[in-house]
């Protein structure tokens, strides 16, 4: 198996997870009125 695409996929997953966590954090603050 070529490690290149796998590494790129893992990086993509990490980026998406970080974006989702940031989105939850921001929307949570907005929802709570802070």
C-alpha positions in Angstrom: 0.0 0.0 0.0 1.3 3.4 -0.9 1.6 5.5 2.3 1.2 8.8 0.4 -2.6 8.7 -0.2 -3.2 7.2 3.2 -1.3 10.0 4.9 -3.2 12.6 2.9 -6.5 10.9 3.9 -5.6 11.0 7.6 -4.7 14.7 7.2 -8.0 15.4 5.6 -9.9 13.6 8.4 -8.0 15.6 11.0 -8.8 18.9 9.3 -12.5 18.0 9.0 -12.6 17.0 12.6 -11.0 20.2 13.7 -13.4 22.3 11.6 -16.4 20.4 13.1 -15.2 20.9 16.7 -14.6 24.6 16.0 -18.1 24.8 14.5 -19.7 23.1 17.5 -17.7 25.4 19.8 -18.7 28.6 18.0 -22.4 27.6 17.6 -22.5 26.6 21.3 -21.2 30.0 22.4 -23.7 31.7 20.0 -26.6 29.6 21.2 -25.7 30.3 24.9 -25.5 34.0 24.1 -21.9 34.6 25.0 
